[in-house]
Amino acid sequence: MNRGPRSDDPTSGRPVGVRRTLEQDTTTRSDGPSSLGGPWVSGVLGAIQAVVFSLAVVVVPAIAMAVAANAQLSASTSGWTAAVPVASRLWLLGHGVPLVTGIATVTIVPLGITAAAVFAVFVSARRTIVPTRSAFWSAAATYTVGTLLVAVSTGSTSGLQLTSAALGGLAVALVGLCWGLLTGPEPGPLADRAAVLAARLPQVVRDGARGAATAAAVVALLSGLLTLLWVMIGWSTVGDVLSDLRLDAASSISLGIAQLALLPNLAVFAGTWIAGPGFAVGSGTHFGPDLVTSAPLPAIPLLGALPAPSAGGGVGVWAPVLVGVAGVVGGWVASRRTEHMLWWHTVVVAGLVGTGAGVAAGTMVALASGVAGPGRLADVGASPVYLGACVAAQVGAGALLVLLVTRAEVHAALASAWRSMRSRRREGAGGERAAAGDGSPDKAGADKAGADKAGADKAGADKAGACTAPADSSAAAETAGGTPAPSRAGAPSTSGTVSEPGSASKTTATSSVPKASGASTTATPSDDAQRASDDV
């Protein structure tokens, strides 16, 4: 059997050392931790790695700052071990566990620590965890248990703290695992299973979710850009606060790291400013596009980047239009992958895009807001419900606008509705004309009968005039010549002339109407003799 060139064959196309290294790496990646007992083992090991890594991000800088501070003190009152419980409580605060102090219970979540924990789970999922369901759930359970163990070890054992630790740890694990296992370059069976489940959802729901994620990402990008603009404008104020604190190098670094943990919170507050409702940093304050009401704030350099009172009003009142633009982008993304859609689906998709973006914005505001300290700092942030409703309305309006403009199904439905409306209008006008002309056929028939009767009368009159014309001419000849014209039998007229001596003769002509019996009047010889004697 020909097995090909040996690994030590000088004619082999690959060097011996490189070939052995590649084979060893491939074997290691294919076996991995799952060879110890199954894919679920990789989930357990990956979750432990994520807990340690994210906890070290907070604890190690705290230890370094404590050591540097103790080195500058002549009499050290506490060792570096005191920084570990404090940093662990801050790590728990990043998972939503309230931090109980002697003067206040801090509930505001430093989103920078939360982001570091999610990123740690993401990296562990990509490098260690096998993309299977058993590994996924074992990793989520292990990370949740690790969060509970840290809470118990730091004394955060109240019912609210333990519940918050369990829920917060599970939420961070699920987000990081989904991000790492479902978006990898080589998706495994878990990604295939998720794709099958997503395919079972209606197309409208998938389009709405895609558009909502896009709109939320656009709002987050706008919030980050606005935060950067605020920092650049207020950089001089930040520098003044730092100079007034007179911190040493170690304290400055420690304060800088703490502010990095709260920088995402400021970005979330910038999102509330863009959406319109604004936010508060202490009781009696309001930072919004229409009005800025400030008050004395703690000496924290990051707060120097907040908008000045002169920033309220003006062009800033048009900031919510940007959220509508985010809705336009989300609606376009939701529509461009769908070839056919019912016209009313556009309304559903726009509603889902707005609702998803509003829920995401409200959740982030709920995490970034809360109690930041005693006194006036008990009111920091904004109302998540009101902010979520505003974002949902603005994003939904933008998405609906672009869907109505770009979808041919909507155009066809509008054209059909317009044609139907015009057709109904024509039918209504025709009915009104028919109602106004009721009885007109009878009237027209009567008018026609009257016209026919008038024509018959006119014809009779013309005929009568033709019959009397010879009689008139005979009378004229008798008057002129003195001799009456003989009348024809059946003539309908008689004429007579009466003459008196010494006076002008008077001629009278009459026309006789035919008798009902149809007999005609004729002149007799005796009558002619009488007329002759009269003339003599």
Beta strands, then each sheet from edge to edge (+ up, - down):
strand 1: 99-100
strand 2: 105-106
strand 3: 280-281
strand 4: 286-287
strand 5: 292-293
strand 6: 380-381
strand 7: 493-498
strand 8: 506-511
sheet 1: 1+ 2-
sheet 2: 3+ 6-
sheet 3: 4+ 5-
sheet 4: 7+ 8-
end
